[in-house]
Amino acid sequence: MEDEDWWDLFGGDIQANWESSGLRRYSSLDRSGLAGLAGETSWSNEGLFALLQGLRRLSEIGGARVDMPSVEVRL
């Protein structure tokens, strides 16, 4: 949600359903947590690419709500 007021009004009312009980949550402001997530060895090539593309896009549009680690591409 891009409407800051929405989070103030309704953010505390959001609850996860049973399907998400095994999921991990990460804050877009947790730089070290996101770096650790991207560095996990369990990623498939496609999954890691999708994660990094999503983080890159989020850093472009997220403004002050995002503190992303830099991504270095090595071949």
VENRADA-V843515 format. One record per residue. N is the residue number from 1. RES is the residue in one letter. SS is DSSP state (H for helix, E for strand, L for the rest). PHI is phi in degrees with one decimal (* if undefined). PSI is psi in degrees with one decimal (* if undefined). Layout:
# VENRADA-V843515
<<N/RES/SS/PHI/PSI> <N/RES/SS/PHI/PSI>>
This chain:
# VENRADA-V843515
<<1/M/L/*/132.9> <2/E/L/-98.4/-7.3> <3/D/L/-85.6/108.4> <4/E/H/-58.6/-34.7> <5/D/H/-65.2/-32.8> <6/W/H/-58.4/-45.4> <7/W/H/-64.1/-40.2> <8/D/H/-64.0/-39.2> <9/L/H/-78.8/-41.5> <10/F/H/-122.1/-9.2> <11/G/H/-56.4/-36.7> <12/G/H/-74.8/-11.6> <13/D/H/-90.9/-7.1> <14/I/L/-76.6/131.4> <15/Q/L/-130.7/141.8> <16/A/L/-78.0/148.9> <17/N/L/-91.9/177.8> <18/W/H/-61.2/-28.6> <19/E/H/-65.9/-22.4> <20/S/H/-96.8/9.4> <21/S/L/-61.9/-28.0> <22/G/L/-94.9/0.7> <23/L/L/-82.9/150.1> <24/R/L/-103.2/145.3> <25/R/L/-112.8/142.6> <26/Y/L/-129.5/141.3> <27/S/L/-85.1/142.0> <28/S/L/-71.7/-5.3> <29/L/L/-101.4/-0.3> <30/D/L/-95.6/82.3> <31/R/H/-56.3/-48.1> <32/S/H/-69.9/-35.3> <33/G/H/-65.0/-40.2> <34/L/H/-69.6/-37.8> <35/A/H/-64.2/-41.6> <36/G/H/-64.2/-40.5> <37/L/H/-60.9/-47.3> <38/A/H/-66.5/-26.6> <39/G/L/-86.3/-1.9> <40/E/L/-65.0/140.9> <41/T/L/-80.6/-7.5> <42/S/L/-81.3/-5.7> <43/W/L/-68.6/140.9> <44/S/L/-79.5/162.8> <45/N/H/-57.9/-44.7> <46/E/H/-67.2/-40.0> <47/G/H/-65.5/-43.3> <48/L/H/-64.8/-41.1> <49/F/H/-60.0/-46.2> <50/A/H/-63.3/-42.4> <51/L/H/-60.0/-49.8> <52/L/H/-66.4/-36.5> <53/Q/H/-65.5/-40.8> <54/G/H/-64.5/-42.8> <55/L/H/-65.4/-39.4> <56/R/H/-61.1/-46.4> <57/R/H/-65.7/-41.6> <58/L/H/-60.9/-38.9> <59/S/H/-67.3/-27.9> <60/E/H/-72.2/-36.5> <61/I/H/-107.8/-9.5> <62/G/L/-83.7/-16.8> <63/G/H/59.6/-135.4> <64/A/H/-71.8/-10.1> <65/R/H/-83.6/2.2> <66/V/L/-130.1/132.0> <67/D/L/-132.8/84.3> <68/M/L/-92.6/145.9> <69/P/L/-72.3/154.4> <70/S/L/-73.0/151.5> <71/V/L/-113.4/122.5> <72/E/L/-107.8/128.4> <73/V/L/-97.7/124.6> <74/R/L/-122.1/132.6> <75/L/L/-108.1/*>>
